Amino acid sequence: MASYHRPPAVMVLEVDATADRPHGAQAQSRYDGYDGGECFLPCHLYAGLSGRLITTILQATRCSGAHMLAGRTRVGQRLRHAWPAPWCICRGDSHFASPEVRAWSEAHAHRSYGIGLTSNAVLPKLAHEVLEQARRA
């Protein structure tokens, strides 16, 4: 927050995990099939409009929805205490589309969120009309 000259009108909180390869036989690294090898998978929270790193949740495994919410809640409370007015938008990829993250996001009307979803057989059918409207626009 100290890096801002004044509170922003909009605060985008971007959450993402990054594979970090161990050097040698480091303790607590885990195999991750998505990244194809041994790695640490710290979860980072960024100020999405500036790219500034806010915090890192250090874990060897993929950050669960509960872990991500704990970090986001702490950061959100601190931001709201210092800056009560900004509109807050939280976004992340499909890994963070857990039921607890969606429920928490829906329960906080003063925040908006965008979570990527991995495609499946049902999703294109449900989104067909919205996608057609977007194409026409």
Z-matrix of the N, CA and C atoms (Angstrom, degrees):
N
C 1 1.453
C 2 1.525 1 111.08
N 3 1.328 2 116.46 1 -30.65
C 4 1.459 3 120.07 2 -179.22
C 5 1.522 4 112.15 3 -66.22
N 6 1.334 5 117.89 4 -18.97
C 7 1.458 6 120.23 5 -178.88
C 8 1.530 7 112.33 6 -80.96
N 9 1.322 8 118.25 7 -5.93
C 10 1.458 9 122.17 8 177.33
C 11 1.528 10 109.31 9 -96.85
N 12 1.321 11 116.83 10 138.76
C 13 1.466 12 120.98 11 177.55
C 14 1.525 13 111.03 12 -75.32
N 15 1.325 14 116.22 13 -31.33
C 16 1.467 15 122.00 14 176.94
C 17 1.523 16 107.74 15 -150.11
N 18 1.315 17 117.97 16 159.32
C 19 1.476 18 119.48 17 -179.78
C 20 1.531 19 110.55 18 -60.58
N 21 1.326 20 117.12 19 136.92
C 22 1.472 21 119.56 20 178.31
C 23 1.528 22 110.97 21 -73.69
N 24 1.325 23 116.70 22 154.90
C 25 1.466 24 120.77 23 175.96
C 26 1.524 25 110.43 24 -73.90
N 27 1.336 26 116.33 25 -31.99
C 28 1.457 27 122.85 26 179.67
C 29 1.521 28 108.24 27 -130.43
N 30 1.316 29 116.37 28 134.70
C 31 1.458 30 121.14 29 176.52
C 32 1.519 31 107.71 30 -120.14
N 33 1.321 32 117.04 31 119.02
C 34 1.457 33 122.10 32 177.43
C 35 1.523 34 107.37 33 -102.82
N 36 1.331 35 116.47 34 121.96
C 37 1.458 36 121.80 35 176.55
C 38 1.520 37 107.76 36 -104.01
N 39 1.312 38 116.06 37 115.22
C 40 1.466 39 123.01 38 -177.29
C 41 1.516 40 108.52 39 -106.60
N 42 1.335 41 116.86 40 124.56
C 43 1.461 42 120.94 41 179.42
C 44 1.524 43 108.95 42 -111.16
N 45 1.337 44 115.79 43 136.43
C 46 1.458 45 119.60 44 -179.59
C 47 1.526 46 109.59 45 -157.98
N 48 1.312 47 115.95 46 145.15
C 49 1.460 48 121.67 47 175.43
C 50 1.527 49 107.99 48 -99.48
N 51 1.314 50 116.18 49 147.21
C 52 1.459 51 121.36 50 -178.82
C 53 1.517 52 109.56 51 -131.47
N 54 1.324 53 116.55 52 125.65
C 55 1.466 54 120.37 53 177.74
C 56 1.521 55 109.66 54 -68.74
N 57 1.306 56 115.31 55 130.45
C 58 1.460 57 121.94 56 179.05
C 59 1.523 58 107.09 57 -126.06
N 60 1.323 59 117.18 58 108.83
C 61 1.465 60 122.36 59 -177.26
C 62 1.528 61 111.06 60 -67.83
N 63 1.333 62 117.54 61 134.46
C 64 1.470 63 119.51 62 176.84
C 65 1.524 64 110.54 63 -73.18
N 66 1.301 65 115.14 64 156.29
C 67 1.465 66 121.74 65 177.77
C 68 1.519 67 106.97 66 -108.12
N 69 1.316 68 116.21 67 101.16
C 70 1.463 69 120.37 68 -176.47
C 71 1.520 70 110.10 69 86.03
N 72 1.293 71 116.39 70 -148.82
C 73 1.472 72 121.92 71 -176.23
C 74 1.524 73 110.35 72 -99.97
N 75 1.316 74 116.79 73 61.18
C 76 1.457 75 120.42 74 -179.61
C 77 1.518 76 110.83 75 -70.37
N 78 1.318 77 115.52 76 140.31
C 79 1.461 78 121.23 77 179.03
C 80 1.523 79 110.56 78 -66.34
N 81 1.308 80 116.07 79 147.95
C 82 1.464 81 126.21 80 173.10
C 83 1.518 82 115.03 81 73.87
N 84 1.331 83 118.87 82 7.23
C 85 1.460 84 117.63 83 171.90
C 86 1.531 85 106.69 84 -76.26
N 87 1.303 86 116.31 85 153.22
C 88 1.460 87 121.86 86 -176.10
C 89 1.521 88 109.31 87 -133.37
N 90 1.333 89 115.45 88 154.81
C 91 1.463 90 119.76 89 173.78
C 92 1.520 91 108.17 90 -76.47
N 93 1.321 92 116.77 91 132.84
C 94 1.461 93 121.85 92 176.18
C 95 1.517 94 107.83 93 -125.35
N 96 1.315 95 116.71 94 114.37
C 97 1.457 96 121.82 95 -176.97
C 98 1.510 97 113.25 96 -63.49
N 99 1.327 98 117.81 97 -33.77
C 100 1.460 99 120.77 98 -179.59
C 101 1.524 100 110.30 99 -64.50
N 102 1.321 101 116.26 100 -43.82
C 103 1.455 102 120.62 101 -178.87
C 104 1.531 103 112.39 102 -89.17
N 105 1.338 104 117.05 103 -6.87
C 106 1.453 105 121.35 104 171.94
C 107 1.509 106 116.35 105 73.49
N 108 1.304 107 117.78 106 38.47
C 109 1.454 108 118.87 107 176.55
C 110 1.507 109 112.82 108 165.80
N 111 1.317 110 113.92 109 -174.79
C 112 1.460 111 120.75 110 177.57
C 113 1.529 112 109.17 111 -70.91
N 114 1.325 113 115.86 112 137.15
C 115 1.459 114 118.86 113 177.63
C 116 1.519 115 110.65 114 -165.62
N 117 1.299 116 114.24 115 165.09
C 118 1.452 117 122.42 116 163.39
C 119 1.523 118 104.10 117 -95.48
N 120 1.303 119 118.11 118 152.54
C 121 1.458 120 120.08 119 -179.60
C 122 1.525 121 110.29 120 -131.27
N 123 1.337 122 117.86 121 68.66
C 124 1.461 123 118.62 122 179.72
C 125 1.527 124 111.04 123 -66.73
N 126 1.293 125 114.86 124 146.42
C 127 1.461 126 122.32 125 178.87
C 128 1.525 127 107.58 126 -101.11
N 129 1.321 128 117.05 127 127.21
C 130 1.461 129 122.13 128 -177.96
C 131 1.521 130 110.14 129 -110.03
N 132 1.312 131 115.71 130 143.81
C 133 1.458 132 122.04 131 173.68
C 134 1.525 133 106.65 132 -116.90
N 135 1.336 134 115.53 133 120.91
C 136 1.464 135 122.19 134 -176.48
C 137 1.523 136 110.30 135 -113.98
N 138 1.330 137 115.50 136 155.41
C 139 1.459 138 121.28 137 164.30
C 140 1.528 139 103.80 138 -79.71
N 141 1.313 140 116.83 139 106.39
C 142 1.459 141 122.05 140 -168.55
C 143 1.514 142 115.99 141 -62.83
N 144 1.329 143 119.08 142 -28.87
C 145 1.462 144 119.76 143 -178.95
C 146 1.518 145 112.33 144 -82.11
N 147 1.320 146 117.43 145 -27.26
C 148 1.465 147 119.94 146 -178.81
C 149 1.524 148 112.41 147 -105.20
N 150 1.340 149 117.38 148 -20.69
C 151 1.450 150 121.07 149 -176.34
C 152 1.519 151 113.24 150 81.87
N 153 1.326 152 117.64 151 5.13
C 154 1.466 153 120.96 152 179.65
C 155 1.519 154 110.12 153 -69.38
N 156 1.322 155 116.97 154 134.64
C 157 1.461 156 121.81 155 175.98
C 158 1.519 157 108.72 156 -73.44
N 159 1.317 158 117.06 157 128.88
C 160 1.463 159 121.46 158 178.78
C 161 1.520 160 110.35 159 -95.79
N 162 1.336 161 116.32 160 -51.41
C 163 1.460 162 120.27 161 -178.85
C 164 1.516 163 109.65 162 -159.02
N 165 1.308 164 115.86 163 164.32
C 166 1.453 165 122.57 164 176.95
C 167 1.511 166 108.55 165 -131.16
N 168 1.337 167 116.14 166 131.68
C 169 1.454 168 122.03 167 173.80
C 170 1.519 169 105.46 168 -98.18
N 171 1.313 170 117.04 169 109.40
C 172 1.459 171 120.78 170 -175.44
C 173 1.516 172 110.54 171 -86.29
N 174 1.311 173 115.60 172 116.15
C 175 1.451 174 123.12 173 176.76
C 176 1.511 175 108.54 174 -145.88
N 177 1.304 176 116.39 175 153.08
C 178 1.459 177 119.44 176 176.95
C 179 1.516 178 110.69 177 -81.10
N 180 1.312 179 117.71 178 -27.39
C 181 1.457 180 121.77 179 -176.48
C 182 1.523 181 110.20 180 -105.42
N 183 1.331 182 115.08 181 170.78
C 184 1.464 183 119.23 182 177.09
C 185 1.518 184 110.12 183 -56.61
N 186 1.303 185 115.78 184 138.15
C 187 1.457 186 122.81 185 179.95
C 188 1.529 187 108.42 186 -69.10
N 189 1.309 188 117.24 187 124.61
C 190 1.466 189 120.60 188 179.16
C 191 1.521 190 109.53 189 -76.82
N 192 1.319 191 115.80 190 167.37
C 193 1.461 192 120.20 191 175.95
C 194 1.515 193 111.71 192 -58.89
N 195 1.327 194 117.17 193 -39.01
C 196 1.465 195 120.88 194 179.74
C 197 1.526 196 111.25 195 -65.33
N 198 1.348 197 117.77 196 -42.26
C 199 1.465 198 120.53 197 177.86
C 200 1.527 199 111.03 198 -64.74
N 201 1.329 200 115.50 199 -43.07
C 202 1.452 201 119.76 200 -179.26
C 203 1.526 202 110.28 201 -63.50
N 204 1.333 203 117.29 202 -41.94
C 205 1.461 204 120.31 203 179.12
C 206 1.518 205 112.08 204 -64.50
N 207 1.321 206 116.95 205 -37.98
C 208 1.463 207 120.34 206 179.39
C 209 1.528 208 110.26 207 -60.74
N 210 1.325 209 117.01 208 -46.53
C 211 1.460 210 120.54 209 178.32
C 212 1.511 211 112.32 210 -66.41
N 213 1.320 212 116.24 211 -43.76
C 214 1.466 213 120.47 212 -179.17
C 215 1.523 214 111.35 213 -65.63
N 216 1.327 215 116.77 214 -37.12
C 217 1.461 216 120.78 215 179.00
C 218 1.531 217 110.95 216 -65.41
N 219 1.343 218 116.41 217 -45.56
C 220 1.473 219 119.59 218 178.17
C 221 1.525 220 111.38 219 -59.96
N 222 1.330 221 116.45 220 -46.67
C 223 1.461 222 120.27 221 179.93
C 224 1.525 223 109.92 222 -65.35
N 225 1.326 224 117.00 223 -43.70
C 226 1.461 225 121.25 224 179.82
C 227 1.522 226 112.44 225 -60.15
N 228 1.330 227 117.33 226 -42.31
C 229 1.464 228 120.41 227 178.68
C 230 1.526 229 111.15 228 -63.46
N 231 1.309 230 115.90 229 -42.04
C 232 1.468 231 119.47 230 179.51
C 233 1.522 232 110.89 231 -66.08
N 234 1.344 233 116.63 232 -42.02
C 235 1.460 234 119.95 233 177.73
C 236 1.524 235 111.20 234 -62.88
N 237 1.328 236 117.46 235 -45.55
C 238 1.468 237 121.18 236 -179.32
C 239 1.525 238 111.81 237 -64.02
N 240 1.332 239 116.58 238 -34.71
C 241 1.461 240 119.54 239 178.51
C 242 1.528 241 110.52 240 -66.25
N 243 1.316 242 116.77 241 -43.57
C 244 1.464 243 121.27 242 -178.83
C 245 1.527 244 112.38 243 -79.93
N 246 1.325 245 116.06 244 -39.96
C 247 1.463 246 122.13 245 -176.03
C 248 1.533 247 109.15 246 -130.37
N 249 1.312 248 119.58 247 88.92
C 250 1.460 249 120.42 248 -176.65
C 251 1.530 250 115.06 249 -72.08
N 252 1.326 251 118.45 250 -19.63
C 253 1.459 252 120.61 251 -171.30
C 254 1.520 253 117.57 252 -89.85
N 255 1.341 254 122.36 253 -31.73
C 256 1.471 255 119.18 254 -171.49
C 257 1.532 256 114.01 255 -58.99
N 258 1.323 257 113.57 256 143.08
C 259 1.462 258 120.35 257 172.56
C 260 1.517 259 105.58 258 -75.04
N 261 1.317 260 118.24 259 129.64
C 262 1.454 261 122.56 260 -175.14
C 263 1.523 262 110.58 261 -108.92
N 264 1.314 263 116.41 262 126.50
C 265 1.458 264 122.41 263 177.78
C 266 1.525 265 107.18 264 -118.92
N 267 1.318 266 117.12 265 127.31
C 268 1.461 267 122.00 266 178.20
C 269 1.520 268 108.25 267 -111.05
N 270 1.328 269 116.36 268 136.48
C 271 1.464 270 118.83 269 179.45
C 272 1.519 271 110.54 270 -142.95
N 273 1.329 272 114.17 271 152.67
C 274 1.451 273 121.35 272 179.78
C 275 1.513 274 110.16 273 -165.28
N 276 1.327 275 116.54 274 171.75
C 277 1.457 276 119.99 275 -179.04
C 278 1.531 277 110.38 276 -85.83
N 279 1.317 278 116.40 277 -174.64
C 280 1.466 279 121.26 278 -172.20
C 281 1.520 280 113.74 279 -62.37
N 282 1.327 281 117.29 280 -23.07
C 283 1.456 282 118.89 281 178.32
C 284 1.530 283 111.51 282 -60.98
N 285 1.326 284 117.03 283 -27.50
C 286 1.459 285 121.08 284 -177.32
C 287 1.523 286 112.43 285 -96.75
N 288 1.317 287 117.31 286 16.02
C 289 1.461 288 121.41 287 179.09
C 290 1.530 289 111.24 288 -89.04
N 291 1.305 290 117.23 289 36.12
C 292 1.462 291 121.02 290 -179.43
C 293 1.525 292 109.91 291 -73.45
N 294 1.337 293 117.51 292 155.25
C 295 1.471 294 120.22 293 -179.71
C 296 1.528 295 113.36 294 -55.97
N 297 1.339 296 117.84 295 -38.69
C 298 1.464 297 118.68 296 -178.08
C 299 1.527 298 112.04 297 -69.01
N 300 1.323 299 117.46 298 -33.78
C 301 1.466 300 120.46 299 177.68
C 302 1.522 301 110.00 300 -68.61
N 303 1.334 302 117.04 301 -45.39
C 304 1.468 303 120.02 302 179.37
C 305 1.526 304 111.23 303 -63.91
N 306 1.330 305 117.83 304 -42.22
C 307 1.468 306 121.11 305 -179.82
C 308 1.527 307 110.76 306 -63.36
N 309 1.332 308 116.61 307 -43.76
C 310 1.463 309 120.37 308 179.47
C 311 1.526 310 110.17 309 -63.37
N 312 1.327 311 116.41 310 -43.66
C 313 1.462 312 120.90 311 -178.81
C 314 1.521 313 111.24 312 -63.68
N 315 1.308 314 117.46 313 -41.33
C 316 1.467 315 121.65 314 179.05
C 317 1.531 316 111.66 315 -67.38
N 318 1.334 317 117.45 316 -30.36
C 319 1.461 318 121.70 317 -177.16
C 320 1.529 319 113.00 318 -77.64
N 321 1.317 320 118.53 319 -11.45
C 322 1.459 321 122.18 320 -178.07
C 323 1.522 322 109.54 321 -112.73
N 324 1.315 323 115.73 322 91.20
C 325 1.462 324 121.89 323 -173.08
C 326 1.528 325 113.28 324 -64.33
N 327 1.332 326 118.70 325 -24.13
C 328 1.469 327 120.96 326 -178.14
C 329 1.529 328 112.14 327 -82.66
N 330 1.335 329 115.80 328 6.51
C 331 1.463 330 120.30 329 177.93
C 332 1.529 331 108.95 330 -124.36
N 333 1.298 332 115.91 331 151.49
C 334 1.459 333 121.08 332 172.59
C 335 1.522 334 106.80 333 -117.12
N 336 1.317 335 116.24 334 161.02
C 337 1.454 336 118.16 335 179.36
C 338 1.519 337 110.54 336 -149.81
N 339 1.299 338 114.48 337 157.30
C 340 1.453 339 122.68 338 173.54
C 341 1.511 340 107.73 339 -139.01
N 342 1.316 341 116.15 340 122.78
C 343 1.459 342 120.95 341 179.60
C 344 1.521 343 107.28 342 -126.94
N 345 1.314 344 116.32 343 124.46
C 346 1.455 345 120.63 344 177.70
C 347 1.518 346 110.54 345 -67.22
N 348 1.295 347 117.22 346 143.84
C 349 1.457 348 121.86 347 177.56
C 350 1.522 349 109.62 348 -118.48
N 351 1.318 350 116.17 349 137.06
C 352 1.448 351 121.04 350 174.31
C 353 1.512 352 107.88 351 -71.47
N 354 1.309 353 117.11 352 134.27
C 355 1.456 354 120.46 353 -178.01
C 356 1.522 355 111.44 354 -65.29
N 357 1.314 356 114.52 355 148.27
C 358 1.456 357 121.84 356 175.69
C 359 1.525 358 107.30 357 -148.60
N 360 1.299 359 118.76 358 -177.65
C 361 1.464 360 121.72 359 -175.20
C 362 1.531 361 112.45 360 -67.66
N 363 1.312 362 118.56 361 -27.91
C 364 1.466 363 121.84 362 -175.31
C 365 1.531 364 111.72 363 -86.58
N 366 1.330 365 117.39 364 -38.98
C 367 1.459 366 121.72 365 -172.72
C 368 1.532 367 113.95 366 -57.42
N 369 1.336 368 121.00 367 -47.61
C 370 1.470 369 119.44 368 179.66
C 371 1.530 370 112.97 369 -61.01
N 372 1.318 371 117.37 370 -33.84
C 373 1.469 372 120.61 371 178.17
C 374 1.523 373 110.58 372 -66.73
N 375 1.336 374 116.61 373 -42.60
C 376 1.457 375 120.46 374 -179.72
C 377 1.528 376 111.89 375 -69.39
N 378 1.318 377 116.82 376 -32.67
C 379 1.459 378 120.86 377 -175.47
C 380 1.527 379 113.33 378 -94.85
N 381 1.322 380 118.81 379 0.11
C 382 1.458 381 122.29 380 -173.52
C 383 1.532 382 112.62 381 -54.29
N 384 1.301 383 118.07 382 -51.48
C 385 1.461 384 121.06 383 -176.85
C 386 1.528 385 111.99 384 -63.70
N 387 1.305 386 117.25 385 -42.18
C 388 1.466 387 120.94 386 178.99
C 389 1.531 388 110.40 387 -64.44
N 390 1.335 389 116.49 388 -42.00
C 391 1.465 390 120.00 389 178.50
C 392 1.534 391 111.72 390 -64.56
N 393 1.319 392 117.09 391 -37.85
C 394 1.469 393 120.69 392 177.36
C 395 1.529 394 110.53 393 -65.45
N 396 1.318 395 117.76 394 -41.76
C 397 1.457 396 120.77 395 176.70
C 398 1.518 397 110.95 396 -60.61
N 399 1.313 398 116.80 397 -42.06
C 400 1.471 399 121.30 398 179.54
C 401 1.518 400 110.60 399 -65.42
N 402 1.326 401 117.47 400 -40.86
C 403 1.478 402 120.32 401 179.25
C 404 1.533 403 110.81 402 -64.09
N 405 1.358 404 115.92 403 -42.24
C 406 1.459 405 119.76 404 180.00
C 407 1.533 406 111.36 405 -66.03
N 408 1.316 407 116.84 406 -36.97
C 409 1.468 408 121.06 407 -179.30
C 410 1.521 409 109.81 408 -68.76
